[in-house]
Amino acid sequence: MASVEKIADAITSVISRTPKNSVSTGAGSEARLHDAEHGEEEQRQEQDKKLVRKLDMTLLPVLILMCLFQAVDKSLLSIAKINGIEPDLHLTTHQFNVSIMVFQAGYLTLQLPSNLLITRVRPSIYLSTCCLLWSTVATCHALVHSYSQLLAVRLLLGCCDAPFFVGALHLLSSWYTRSELTKRTSILLGVLVVTLTFMGPMCAGIVGGLEGLNGWRGWRWCYLVFGVGGVVVAGLGWVLLPDYPEGGGRFWLGSGEAEVARRRMREDRVGEKVVERRKLWVGCRDAVGDVRVWIFVLMFMSRKSLEGLYYYEYAIIQSLHLFPSSPVSPQTLTLILGSPPALVAAILAFIGAYTSDRFSERTYHITIPLLIALIGLIISAATLDSAARYVAMYLWLAGSVAGTALAWSWVANSIQETPEKKAVGLAIVNVLSGLGGIWAPFLFRGQDAPGYRLAFGVLSGFVVVDVGCCLVMRWVLGRMNVRLRRGEEERRGGEGEGEREGNGNLYVL
């Protein structure tokens, strides 16, 4: 209101100083009005930049650290596989696969209930508590001595992990606009790729330095070290993570910045402008009835099936017997050789995130890496040559993870009419896509080693399904954009007749 009054005063001042018969009255007032509006827009842009800088220095780093330790805790089983967990616990290949599946079972069981709560509780407390719990359970892996104990801690780890990812994505999308979210989501999920890059060398150092200390195997020390680190990060979350803009923020938010955040979110919403909170069951009904949710479910179910590759990545490398004359132990060499493909995947992921954000495009930035992965999977299925299969690993690892961040930001940006619908929609996609993670490890059967032709063949089919879903989603969103444009044109042409059907924003294709 203050800015409007200043504009009115400026216009009045011009009129009072200008003769009534002056032809410059209209031109002068319009110029001053334009200058005032331009100054107000610059002020809004500066407020936005200041808020985003604060979010990038507080919210984003804490979530990155949490995501890093979650990824490590979840993936350490693949490290433990080549460092003796199977003989130590007397596991068969089938039992090892079951321990992977049990994690997914716990993850899926609590995924939807936890994400229904995320819009009704303080995310700063909720996500930090989850981080504390999964880190504690991860530490307990160091104490298991039997197959049944391993299943118990894997089930608990899945339950504690369940609320975090969708909760973190929902929190990010509550503070960042659509144009900002893709890059931040890519950074957050890029941590998963970076984890694959550096986890091997870090675990090699832990195993090499602590193997046998106090009678513990190296894989036990890996769980202990990373579990304790996650507990420390949970403490940072309690202090630094903000809640939703509607509820204010943290001590690091200046006066009025929460209102700036609320204004940014209102202006950025696509479709119906809803400011009031809705009941959870309404959000469930809207999400279940949206065809986009189910296309995304099939897309991510296919993508999730590729996770079996990550659990068997080091086992596949070890079976290649690269550099047999190396003085380094086979386990350490395997962990080191797993880093270069992951590094390439990280670089490709960040390049894709940058160009996707720059050109406001999603479909081809997701499908092109998938086609690269498809080439790598076909090579792996077609030959047992060690060099060819190692090169193929660069292709299927980079291609399978490069577009994941973009795909998740695409979901968050496409299902955002209400906070409740977005939270439930994200949860449905994440829960049902997790079915791919249940059957994925069983594709790698012990009798198929070391070629695993069945696994690589089936996973190639899932990549094709993923690509098809992306193209269908592009067509669906394109049709919705046509309706949004038509509604906006009718609103403008009707001089306020009827209700507003859009706010000028379109879905990203």
Secondary structure as GFF3:
##gff-version 3
##sequence-region A 1 509
A	DSSP	alpha_helix	2	17	.	.	.	ID=ss1
A	DSSP	alpha_helix	25	57	.	.	.	ID=ss2
A	DSSP	alpha_helix	59	82	.	.	.	ID=ss3
A	DSSP	alpha_helix	85	89	.	.	.	ID=ss4
A	DSSP	alpha_helix	93	117	.	.	.	ID=ss5
A	DSSP	alpha_helix	123	140	.	.	.	ID=ss6
A	DSSP	three_ten_helix	141	143	.	.	.	ID=ss7
A	DSSP	alpha_helix	147	161	.	.	.	ID=ss8
A	DSSP	alpha_helix	164	175	.	.	.	ID=ss9
A	DSSP	alpha_helix	178	210	.	.	.	ID=ss10
A	DSSP	three_ten_helix	213	215	.	.	.	ID=ss11
A	DSSP	alpha_helix	218	240	.	.	.	ID=ss12
A	DSSP	three_ten_helix	245	247	.	.	.	ID=ss13
A	DSSP	alpha_helix	257	268	.	.	.	ID=ss14
A	DSSP	alpha_helix	280	288	.	.	.	ID=ss15
A	DSSP	alpha_helix	291	304	.	.	.	ID=ss16
A	DSSP	alpha_helix	307	320	.	.	.	ID=ss17
A	DSSP	alpha_helix	330	337	.	.	.	ID=ss18
A	DSSP	alpha_helix	339	359	.	.	.	ID=ss19
A	DSSP	alpha_helix	363	382	.	.	.	ID=ss20
A	DSSP	alpha_helix	386	402	.	.	.	ID=ss21
A	DSSP	alpha_helix	404	414	.	.	.	ID=ss22
A	DSSP	alpha_helix	419	433	.	.	.	ID=ss23
A	DSSP	alpha_helix	435	439	.	.	.	ID=ss24
A	DSSP	three_ten_helix	440	443	.	.	.	ID=ss25
A	DSSP	three_ten_helix	446	448	.	.	.	ID=ss26
A	DSSP	alpha_helix	453	493	.	.	.	ID=ss27
###
